[in-house]
Amino acid sequence: MVPLPDRTLYALRVLWSKHRHPDMIFPNARGSLATIQKATTHMNVGGTQNAMKTVVSECNIKKKSLFTPCATHMRPTCLNAV
């Protein structure tokens, strides 16, 4: 199981509602919708990456964030640590 933001889940549902493949979220998208629904292979890596880039873009997910230093400090847990 993977936790997803609501907007990402919605975008994946919209994608699936277009092709409605019974077993795959990202089936090989060659041909008509009927062909895609019967696909036996998944979309190639480049196609999957493009689909996820579209989802990230449409959901306004920011991949880069500013560095935030940790506000707490944990003591070393190793007995030999100084």
Buried (B, 14 or more C-beta within 10 A) or exposed (E): EEEEEEEBEBBBEEBBEEBEBEEBBBBBBEEEEEEBBEBEEBBEEEBEEEBBEEBBEEBEEEEEEEEEEEEEEEEEEEEEEE
